[in-house]
Structure formats: structure tokens, C-alpha cells
Amino acid sequence: MAALFYLPMNSSTAPKRPIGAFDSGVGGLSVLRALRAQLPTEDILYFADQAHVPYGPRGLNEVRGFSEAIARYLVAQGAKLIVIPCNTASAAALHSIRQLYPKLPIVGMEPAVKPAAEHTESGVVGVLATETTFEGELYASVVERFAQDVTVLQSACRGLVAEIEAGRANGPEARRILSEALEPMLAQGMDTVVLGCTHYPFAFDTIREIVGPQVRLVDPAPAIARRVQSLLAEGGLAAQGGAGRTRYVTSGDPATMQLRVRELLGEDAMVEGVSWLNGEVITADERG
């Protein structure tokens, strides 16, 4: 696969360029929150593909196509590093995007099975993720490498992403979905839960109420933020001084995305709208 063009990283303007990040919707905001806490001087361009949310039931090939097109858009917007704060998109497209842009730092998500396996005392770990994440080679590889000596229970929590996208992260339907997933795991002795979808931390309160205070909840977002910081420093790409700004883009309804940002991050944000045409992301100007 041929590499695609992007602006050279040795440019003196590189540190001023944004970090690009994308998810199927608002789930990646949980990672964005960690990025901004860890990297307050960085500009971030966050893309929510709400025209296609949820990614979980769509399958690897379809999600890979969306993800590669969004990566092309982010690169065209000058991204100096791309974060994929979406486990499903990472499972489907992390490898192919790295092939497309071999010199561009790309940070993906993987279910945090390793730290869960290291910290469990009962030897039983629960993983909440999407169908496509569970189908991907990335998840299988992580389990094979790090969880040979523990029992891994898993649930796709089908319908939970849609509830979170609708602003009902801790509503009655979300509670039902999570109870059906978690209570059988608890009955089997689970003492650690991996939040293997970036949407799921927004249902943290409900998850905590179901599993109780004794169960460890593992959210990989802070580790992802630290990895991004390390790569920026290694590449001489870190922004120096000033307050970073976040630019929000959605392929869905900007007003709905604006409302979710306000609910989930407590921020009044301007949200730009883009569209899909023939498998590519196009802006309002390109639509004509």
C-alpha cells in the first residue's frame, strides 16, 4: 500500500499543527478529556463520524473504509499526529492507517487487558467492548499475550453506544444493558472491568453502582494521553506555551454534537458539519 502525502514533520511549523482525533461519535471525548488535561497547550481537531454511529455492529471492512477516509481528512487539515480514540476503529484500521502514513505518529486504542490481568486478584476479568473490537486481531493478540493465566469474560453491551450518543449514558436502558452484561460476570468472581469502548466511561456512575466499590474499573484514556505526550516530545512536535484550542467536526448534526459536548464536557463549543460523498469526507465549501 502506497504512502500518502502529508506535510513534513521537520517543518518549523509542525509544533503549531493540531493533533487529529476521531471516533464514531462522542465516545472519544473521554480520551479528548485526558489529552487536554495532559497536553493543555496542544490544539486538537476532533472528528465525530455521527453519520455512521455506532461502528460496533458494522464489521471490520466497513469501519476500515470510514477510518481511512477520516485519516485522509485529518492529514489534509494538517494533523501532526493522529489519535484513534475508538477501540472499534483501532481494531479495524490502526494497521492500515499506519501503512498509509508510515512517518506520521498514529496512536490507537486497545482494550486494557494487560493492566487488568496484572491487577486482578480473583483471576477473573470482564471486558466491555463492541462486536467489531472483539472480532479484531488486535483484541485477540492482547488476550493471547497478556491474559493466558486469567479468565476473560466479555460483553458487547449492544445498544449502549446508542444510548450514550442520545444523552442517556446513565439512563434506565443503559442500566438494563449494563446489568445484563455485568451481573453474570460478578457471579463468576470478576474483580476487574475493562472499559474497552471509549463511550463507556461516560456510563461510569452506572457501572460503579452495579459492580460496587470493590471492583476495579480500567479506563485506558490517561495512558493514551501519556503516550501521545511521549511521541510529541520524541518528534520535536510538542506545542510550546499558550492555551490549546479544540476544534469539533461532525458528519452528523452539529447542533446535536454541540449539546453532547456541553453535557459530557461542560463546554459550549462551536461544531462544524461535514458530509460524506463517494466514500470521502467533504466540507461545506467542497459541497458547493
C-alpha positions as CSV (number, residue, x, y, z in Angstrom):
1,M,0.0,0.0,0.0
2,A,1.5,3.3,-1.0
3,A,2.1,6.1,1.5
4,L,0.0,9.2,1.0
5,F,1.3,12.7,1.1
6,Y,1.4,14.8,4.3
7,L,3.3,17.8,5.4
8,P,6.9,17.0,6.5
9,M,7.4,16.7,10.3
10,N,10.6,18.6,10.3
11,S,8.9,21.9,9.4
12,S,9.3,24.7,11.9
13,T,5.5,25.0,11.9
14,A,4.9,21.4,12.9
15,P,4.5,22.0,16.6
16,K,1.8,24.5,15.9
17,R,-0.3,22.0,13.9
18,P,-3.1,20.1,15.6
19,I,-3.4,16.6,17.0
20,G,-6.1,14.9,14.9
21,A,-8.5,12.5,16.7
22,F,-11.6,10.6,15.5
23,D,-14.4,8.4,16.8
24,S,-17.7,7.2,15.6
25,G,-19.3,9.8,17.8
26,V,-18.9,11.2,21.3
27,G,-17.1,8.3,22.9
28,G,-13.7,9.7,22.0
29,L,-14.5,12.7,24.1
30,S,-13.4,10.6,27.1
31,V,-9.9,10.4,25.6
32,L,-10.0,14.0,24.5
33,R,-10.7,15.0,28.1
34,A,-7.5,13.1,29.1
35,L,-5.5,14.6,26.3
36,R,-6.4,18.1,27.2
37,A,-5.5,17.5,30.9
38,Q,-2.2,16.1,29.9
39,L,-1.4,18.4,27.0
40,P,-3.0,21.8,27.7
41,T,-1.0,23.7,25.1
42,E,-2.0,21.5,22.2
43,D,-4.6,22.2,19.5
44,I,-6.8,19.3,18.8
45,L,-9.1,18.6,15.9
46,Y,-11.8,16.1,16.9
47,F,-13.9,14.4,14.3
48,A,-17.1,12.6,15.2
49,D,-18.5,10.3,12.4
50,Q,-22.0,10.5,13.7
51,A,-23.4,9.8,10.2
52,H,-22.2,6.2,10.8
53,V,-22.5,5.7,14.6
54,P,-22.4,3.1,16.0
55,Y,-19.4,1.5,14.5
56,G,-19.6,-1.7,16.6
57,P,-22.1,-3.7,14.6
58,R,-20.8,-2.7,11.1
59,G,-17.9,-5.1,10.7
60,L,-14.2,-4.6,10.2
61,N,-14.1,-3.8,6.5
62,E,-16.7,-1.1,6.5
63,V,-15.2,0.6,9.6
64,R,-11.8,0.4,8.0
65,G,-13.1,2.3,5.0
66,F,-14.6,5.1,7.1
67,S,-11.4,5.3,9.3
68,E,-9.0,5.6,6.4
69,A,-11.1,8.3,4.8
70,I,-11.2,10.3,8.1
71,A,-7.5,9.9,8.4
72,R,-7.1,11.4,5.0
73,Y,-9.3,14.3,6.0
74,L,-7.3,14.9,9.2
75,V,-4.0,14.8,7.4
76,A,-5.3,17.3,4.8
77,Q,-6.2,19.5,7.8
78,G,-2.6,19.4,8.9
79,A,-2.6,16.9,11.7
80,K,0.9,16.3,13.1
81,L,-0.2,13.1,15.0
82,I,-3.4,11.1,14.8
83,V,-5.1,9.5,17.8
84,I,-7.8,6.9,17.2
85,P,-9.8,7.2,20.5
86,C,-12.1,4.5,19.3
87,N,-11.5,0.8,20.0
88,T,-13.6,-0.4,17.1
89,A,-11.8,1.9,14.6
90,S,-8.4,0.9,16.0
91,A,-9.3,-2.8,15.7
92,A,-10.4,-2.3,12.1
93,A,-7.9,0.3,10.8
94,L,-4.9,1.0,13.0
95,H,-2.6,-1.2,11.0
96,S,-3.8,0.1,7.6
97,I,-3.6,3.7,8.6
98,R,0.0,3.2,9.8
99,Q,0.7,1.7,6.4
100,L,-0.8,4.7,4.6
101,Y,1.2,7.2,6.7
102,P,4.4,5.4,7.9
103,K,6.1,8.5,9.1
104,L,3.1,10.0,10.9
105,P,2.7,9.1,14.6
106,I,-0.5,7.1,15.0
107,V,-1.8,6.2,18.4
108,G,-4.6,3.6,18.6
109,M,-6.7,2.1,21.4
110,E,-6.6,-1.5,22.6
111,P,-8.7,-2.9,25.4
112,A,-6.6,-2.6,28.6
113,V,-6.5,-6.3,29.2
114,K,-2.8,-6.2,30.2
115,P,-3.2,-3.9,33.3
116,A,-6.4,-5.7,34.2
117,A,-4.7,-9.1,34.1
118,E,-1.8,-7.7,36.2
119,H,-4.0,-6.3,38.9
120,T,-6.8,-8.9,39.2
121,E,-6.8,-10.8,42.5
122,S,-9.6,-13.2,41.7
123,G,-8.2,-14.1,38.3
124,V,-11.4,-13.1,36.5
125,V,-11.5,-10.0,34.3
126,G,-14.5,-8.6,32.5
127,V,-14.2,-6.7,29.2
128,L,-16.9,-4.4,27.9
129,A,-16.3,-3.6,24.2
130,T,-18.1,-3.7,20.8
131,E,-18.6,-6.7,18.5
132,T,-16.1,-5.4,16.0
133,T,-13.5,-4.9,18.7
134,F,-13.9,-8.5,19.8
135,E,-13.6,-9.7,16.2
136,G,-10.4,-7.8,15.5
137,E,-6.9,-9.3,15.6
138,L,-5.7,-6.6,18.0
139,Y,-8.0,-7.8,20.8
140,A,-7.1,-11.4,20.2
141,S,-3.4,-10.6,20.3
142,V,-3.7,-8.7,23.5
143,V,-5.6,-11.5,25.2
144,E,-3.2,-14.1,23.9
145,R,-0.1,-12.1,25.1
146,F,-1.3,-10.9,28.4
147,A,-4.2,-12.9,29.7
148,Q,-3.1,-16.5,29.5
149,D,-3.4,-17.0,33.2
150,V,-6.7,-15.3,33.8
151,T,-10.3,-15.9,32.9
152,V,-11.6,-13.2,30.5
153,L,-15.3,-12.6,30.3
154,Q,-16.7,-10.3,27.6
155,S,-19.8,-8.5,26.6
156,A,-20.6,-6.2,23.7
157,C,-23.3,-4.3,25.6
158,R,-25.2,-3.9,22.4
159,G,-27.3,-0.7,22.3
160,L,-25.2,1.1,24.9
161,V,-23.3,3.3,22.4
162,A,-26.6,4.5,21.0
163,E,-27.9,5.4,24.5
164,I,-24.8,7.4,25.2
165,E,-25.0,9.1,21.8
166,A,-28.6,10.1,22.7
167,G,-27.5,11.6,26.0
168,R,-28.8,8.8,28.2
169,A,-25.5,7.4,29.4
170,N,-26.8,6.7,32.9
171,G,-30.5,6.3,32.0
172,P,-32.7,3.2,32.6
173,E,-32.0,1.5,29.3
174,A,-28.2,1.9,29.8
175,R,-28.6,0.5,33.3
176,R,-30.5,-2.5,31.9
177,I,-27.8,-3.2,29.2
178,L,-25.0,-2.9,31.8
179,S,-26.8,-5.0,34.4
180,E,-27.3,-7.8,31.9
181,A,-23.6,-7.7,31.0
182,L,-22.1,-7.3,34.4
183,E,-24.2,-9.3,36.8
184,P,-23.2,-12.7,35.3
185,M,-19.6,-11.6,35.4
186,L,-19.8,-10.7,39.0
187,A,-21.4,-14.1,39.7
188,Q,-18.3,-15.7,38.2
189,G,-16.0,-13.8,40.5
190,M,-14.9,-10.9,38.3
191,D,-13.0,-8.2,40.3
192,T,-11.8,-6.0,37.4
193,V,-13.7,-4.4,34.5
194,V,-12.0,-3.1,31.3
195,L,-13.9,-0.3,29.6
196,G,-13.0,-1.4,26.1
197,C,-15.1,1.2,24.3
198,T,-14.4,4.9,24.7
199,H,-18.1,5.6,25.0
200,Y,-18.4,3.5,28.1
201,P,-16.6,5.8,30.6
202,F,-19.5,8.2,30.3
203,A,-21.6,5.4,31.9
204,F,-19.1,5.2,34.8
205,D,-21.6,6.1,37.5
206,T,-24.0,3.3,36.5
207,I,-21.2,0.8,36.1
208,R,-19.9,1.6,39.5
209,E,-23.3,1.3,41.1
210,I,-23.8,-2.2,39.6
211,V,-20.3,-3.6,40.4
212,G,-19.8,-1.9,43.7
213,P,-16.7,-0.2,45.2
214,Q,-14.6,-3.4,45.4
215,V,-14.3,-3.9,41.6
216,R,-11.6,-2.1,39.7
217,L,-12.6,-0.1,36.6
218,V,-9.9,0.2,34.0
219,D,-10.0,3.2,31.6
220,P,-7.1,3.5,29.2
221,A,-7.6,7.2,28.4
222,P,-4.8,8.5,30.7
223,A,-2.3,6.1,29.3
224,I,-3.2,7.1,25.8
225,A,-2.6,10.8,26.7
226,R,0.8,9.9,28.2
227,R,1.7,8.0,25.0
228,V,0.8,11.0,22.8
229,Q,2.8,13.3,25.0
230,S,5.8,11.0,24.7
231,L,5.6,10.8,20.9
232,L,5.3,14.6,20.5
233,A,8.3,15.1,22.7
234,E,10.4,12.5,20.8
235,G,9.5,14.0,17.4
236,G,10.0,17.6,18.5
237,L,6.3,18.2,17.8
238,A,5.1,19.5,21.2
239,A,3.4,22.9,21.2
240,Q,5.3,25.4,23.4
241,G,3.2,27.8,25.5
242,G,-0.3,29.2,25.1
243,A,-3.6,27.5,25.7
244,G,-4.6,24.8,23.2
245,R,-7.9,25.0,21.4
246,T,-10.2,22.2,20.3
247,R,-12.0,22.2,17.0
248,Y,-15.0,19.9,16.7
249,V,-16.3,18.4,13.4
250,T,-19.1,16.0,12.9
251,S,-20.6,14.2,9.9
252,G,-23.9,14.2,11.7
253,D,-26.0,17.1,13.1
254,P,-23.7,19.9,14.6
255,A,-26.4,21.0,17.0
256,T,-26.7,17.5,18.5
257,M,-23.0,17.2,18.8
258,Q,-22.8,20.6,20.4
259,L,-25.4,19.5,23.0
260,R,-23.4,16.3,23.8
261,V,-20.2,18.3,24.2
262,R,-22.0,20.5,26.7
263,E,-23.4,17.6,28.6
264,L,-20.3,15.4,28.7
265,L,-17.5,18.0,28.9
266,G,-19.3,21.0,30.3
267,E,-18.2,23.1,27.4
268,D,-20.0,25.4,24.9
269,A,-18.4,24.6,21.7
270,M,-18.8,25.5,18.0
271,V,-19.2,22.4,15.9
272,E,-18.6,22.2,12.2
273,G,-20.5,20.0,9.8
274,V,-19.0,17.9,7.1
275,S,-20.5,15.3,4.7
276,W,-19.7,12.0,3.1
277,L,-19.5,11.8,-0.7
278,N,-18.3,8.7,-2.6
279,G,-16.5,7.4,0.5
280,E,-14.7,10.6,1.3
281,V,-15.2,13.4,3.8
282,I,-16.1,16.7,2.2
283,T,-16.5,20.2,3.7
284,A,-19.3,22.7,3.2
285,D,-17.1,24.6,0.7
286,E,-16.5,21.4,-1.3
287,R,-20.2,20.6,-1.4
288,G,-20.7,23.9,-3.1
